[in-house]
């Protein structure tokens, strides 16, 4: 089955891994679609600024956290 929306991809991953407690899940992504997918599945998101998205895009998408560098990710995991 084709999954074209990020939310569908995340839902499939959660189901495939039998994850029912989403409190420890974190979606790491660099675009608005990643953040929207996390929100659609009730999980926190970490927008990263070293990819394609910028601070405005990730902030407007309501990313739970934002990291400027790869090293900054450690603060959130």
Residue pairs with C-beta under 8 A, 6 or more apart in sequence:
3 9
3 12
5 33
5 37
6 29
6 33
6 34
6 36
6 37
7 36
7 37
7 40
7 41
9 37
10 27
10 37
10 38
10 40
10 41
10 43
11 40
11 41
14 22
14 25
14 41
14 43
19 25
22 41
22 42
22 43
25 43
25 44
26 43
26 44
26 45
26 46
26 64
26 76
26 77
27 34
27 35
27 37
27 38
27 41
27 43
27 44
27 45
27 46
28 34
28 45
28 46
28 48
28 73
29 35
29 37
29 38
29 45
29 46
29 47
29 48
29 51
29 53
30 47
30 48
30 49
30 50
30 51
30 52
30 53
30 58
31 51
31 52
31 53
31 57
32 53
32 57
32 58
32 60
32 61
34 45
34 47
35 45
35 47
35 58
35 61
35 62
35 63
36 61
38 44
38 45
38 64
39 45
39 62
44 64
44 65
45 63
45 64
45 65
46 63
46 64
46 65
46 66
46 67
46 73
46 76
47 53
47 58
47 59
47 61
47 63
47 65
47 66
47 67
48 66
48 67
48 70
48 73
49 55
49 58
49 66
49 67
49 68
49 69
50 68
50 69
50 70
55 66
58 66
59 66
65 75
65 76
67 73
67 75
67 76
